[in-house]
Amino acid sequence: MSLRRARFVVALTAALPASTAPALARAQACCAGGSAVTPARLEPHEWALAGAALRAGADFGSYNTDGHYVPYASGDSEVDFEQDLFGAVRVLRRGQVALLVPLVQTYRATTLDGAHFGGGIGDVNLSARYDLLRAGESEYVPGIALLAGVTFPTGTAPESSPAPLAVDATGIGAFQGNLALALEQTFGAWLVNATGIVAARTARHGETLGTQVTLLAASAYSFPNDTAVALALSYAFEGDATVTGGSDIPDTSKRLLTANISVLWPFGNFWRLVGGPFFNPPFHALGANQLATGGFTIAVIRAWT
């Protein structure tokens, strides 16, 4: 799973803890604000949800091995699409599990190889979260949640792609295990989140991708009508890949900074829309061995109480 897709999966599979709070403003912050940051998150009064999400992004450049940003050459382009089906169900009073099934498509064009389009099913993700302490239960201690997940190699790895320019590559070709710690607190109508995720991958074709670390920080503001706006920053990095025996493959480490804005709009009694733009800032040293992308996500969710 690429760094870009990893963060999108994290956002859709309950990477942040559910919470409750006694005051009305605090309850709005934890519920609407939390859902704005994490679409597949169950609100405290919900026992299940199902949804569909669309992600579209156009690459406008890349970061080389040294971290320098390089704009795309004239005639070269890439546009990525993803449609996700996801659901979550509460299994304990403080726990929930979530499943995400992605469909991935890529349009890629170069002056030498022409334009090509392809895609297929991506890597399926299964995750779980348990809240040790919910936001608002303590005035001084934030909500604390433990998270775990596994991503299955159901997609097509780049080296297994038969298509020109590997446009039907939709996965990494390895299992990925994730562990995370999430902290969350409300301050009136504001909600603040911080999450750290560590991901390790199994070997594939004699090599193993480096351990991936993702740091997420988000803040959301909830309005009286339960509409919410959230701003999130994430920074993901991973070490060099290794070959069988433990030797590093030089210059294969990756890093990427992503910023996104999300707006949540509830409608009806059980439905909500969540969406907004995202981009990778095109500045030197903010990325390495990754593409720089700008685009948007939108998700529609139906919940059961």
N, C-alpha and C positions, 0 to 999 in steps of 0.2 A: 504494500500500500504506500503510495506517495505521501509526502508530507502534506500536500494540499488535501488529498482525500482523507487522510487520517484525521485532520481537524474537523472536516465536515461530518465524518462518522461520529466523532466524539460529541459534536454539538447535537446530533440527532439521537443519540443513544444514552441519554440521561447521565451526562458527565457531571452534573451539578446536583446537590442534594435538595430534596423537597423540604419544605419548612412550613411551620405555622407560627402565628403570633397573636397575642390577645387583642391588641388594638386594631381598629378598622384599617387605618392607614398602613400599619405594619402588615396586616394580612393581605392587603392589596399588593404591597411591595413584594412579598414573598411569593405570591401566587402568580399574578400577571407578570411581574418582572422576571420571575424565574422561568416562566414559559417563553418569554421573549428571548431569553438567553439560550434556553435549551428546549427546542420544540417538542421533543419526545418525552418530556418530563411530566409525570403525573402530578396534578395539583392535589393538595391534602384531602379534598373531598371526593376524589376520583379513584375508581378501582381499575379502569382500563381505558386505553385510547388506541386509535388507529389513524394513520395519516399517509399522505403522499407528498413528496417534495420534488421540486425541480431546481436544478443548479445549472447555470450556463455561464461560461467564462471565455474570454478571448485573451490569448497570450500576446503580450506586446514587447517582450524581451526575455532575457535570461541572465542569471548570475553565473560567472565562470568559477573555476576552482579557487581562484584567489579572492572571490567575493566581489569582483567588479561587475557592475550592471552593463549589459550590452544590448542595445535595441535590436529588434529584428531587422534583418536585411530586407531591402525592397524585394517584393515578390514572395517572401516567406511568411507563412501565417499558420496559426493553429487555433481552433475553437473546440472547446470541450463541453459536453452535455452530460448530465446525470439525472436520472429519475429514481427516486427512492421510495419503496414501500416499507413502512415501519409500524411497529405496534409496541405497546408496553402494558404490563399487567401487574397489579400489586399482589405479592405473594405473602407478605407479612405486613403488620401495621406500619413498620418502618422500612420495608424493603420492596423492591420491584425488579422485574426483568424486562429487557427490551430486545427486539429483533429487528434488524435492518437488512433489506434485500435491495441492492443497487443494480440499475441498468446503466451502462456507460457507453457513450459514443464519442468519437474523435474525428474532426475534420482537420487534415494537415496538408499543407501545400508548400513546395519548394520550387525554385526556378529550375533545378536539375531533374527532379522526379515527378513534377506535376502535382495535381491535387487528388487526394484520396479520402474516402470516408468509410468508417467501419465501427463496430462495437459489439456489445454482448453483455451478458450478466457479469457483474463485478464480484468482489470478495464479500461474502455474507458475514455480518457481524452479530454476535450474541453478547449481551452485557447484563450486568446486575449491579445494583446499588443498595447499600444499607446505611441508614442514617443513625449514627450513634447519638447525636444530639442535633435537634432541629434549631434553626435560627429563631431567636425570640424566646427560647426556653430559658436562656441565661442572658442577663444584661451585659455580662462581661466576657463570656466565652462564646465564640461564634458556633454556628452549626457545623458539625463534622460528619462527613460521609466517607465510607470506604467503597471503592468501585473495582470491579474486575470484569474482564471481557476476553473474548477470543474472536479473531477474524479468520475465517476459513478460506483456503485457496480455491474458491469456486470460479474465479475469473481466469482469463488467459494471461500468462506471464509474457513479458516482452520477448524473451528468447524463444517462446513457443508460437509467436504470432506468424502466420503465413502471409499476411496482407502486406502490401507495399507500405513503407514508412511505419510499420507496426501499428496501424490505426485501429486494429481490433484487439490491442493489448488492454486488458481491463483489470488486471490484478498483479500481485507480486510473485505468485508461485510458491508461497510458503505460508505456514500457519503463523499467526501473530498473537501473542498473549499480552494483555494490558492490565496494569495495576495503577490505581490512582487514589489520591487523597484530595478531597474537596472541602473548602471552608466557605461559609456563607453567613452574612449578617444583614439585618435590616436596620435602617435609620430613618424613621418616619416613612415617607413614600419612596425612599431610596433602598435599593438592594445592591450589595457588593459581593462579588464572588472571586475566589482564587482557587485554581485547580492545578495540580501537577500530575502528569501521566508519564509512566515509563512503559515502553513496549519493547519486547524481544521477539525475534523471529527464528524459525527453524531453518536449517540448512537447505539450500537448493542448488543442484548442479555443482556441488563441490565448493560452494561459498555461502557465507552467512552475512546478511545485511547487519550493519551496526545497530547497537541499541539506540532506540529513539526516545527522546525526552521532549515533552510538550508542556509549556507553561501557559496557562490561560488566566487572563484577568478581565473582569467584566463589571459594569455598573449599569443598573436599570432604574428607570423612574416610572412609577405607576400612577395613572390618573384616576379620578373618582369613578369613571365609567369602566374601569378595568382595562382600558387601552394602556399599553406600555411601550417604552422606547429603551433600547439597550445599545451600549457601545462596548465592543469587545476587542481585545488585542491578544494575539497568540504568537508565541515564538517557539518553533520546533527545530530541533537539531539532532543529528545522529553521527556517530563515529564512523571511521572507515570500515568498509566490509572486510571480512577475513576469509581466507581460503582454508580448506581442511588442513589441520595441523596448527592453526592459530596465527599464521602470518597475515599482517595487514596488507590490503590492496591500497597503495598510495593514492591520494587525491580523490577518494570516493566519499568523503564525509559530506553531509548536507546540512543546510540551515535555511530558514525562511521565516520572515515576519509577515503576519496577516492582520489587517484591520477590517472590521465589519460593523455595520449598523443594522439593527433589527427592530422592526415595529410589529407589535402584536395587536390584532383587532378582533375582539370577540363578536360573534353574531349568532342570533338564535340563542337557545338555551345550552347547547352542547357543542357548538362549533367555534373554531378560531382560525384566523389566518396569521401566519408569521412570515416575514420576509424582509429583504433589504440588500444593499450592495456590499461587496467586499473587494479588496484589492491588496496586492503586494507592493509596498512602496518601492519605486524604482531608484533606489539610492545604493551607492557602494557600501559593502560590508554588511548589508542587511540580509543577504542570502548567499548561498554557495551551491553550485551544481543543481540549481532548480530554475524553473521557468517563472517569470513574473506575469501575473494574471489579474484581470479585473472583470467583474461580472456581478451576478445577483443570484440570490436564492429565494424561493417562495414555497411555503408548505401550507397545506390545508389539513386540519386535524378535527376528528370527531371524538369526543370523550363520553364516558359512561360514569355516572355517579352512583 
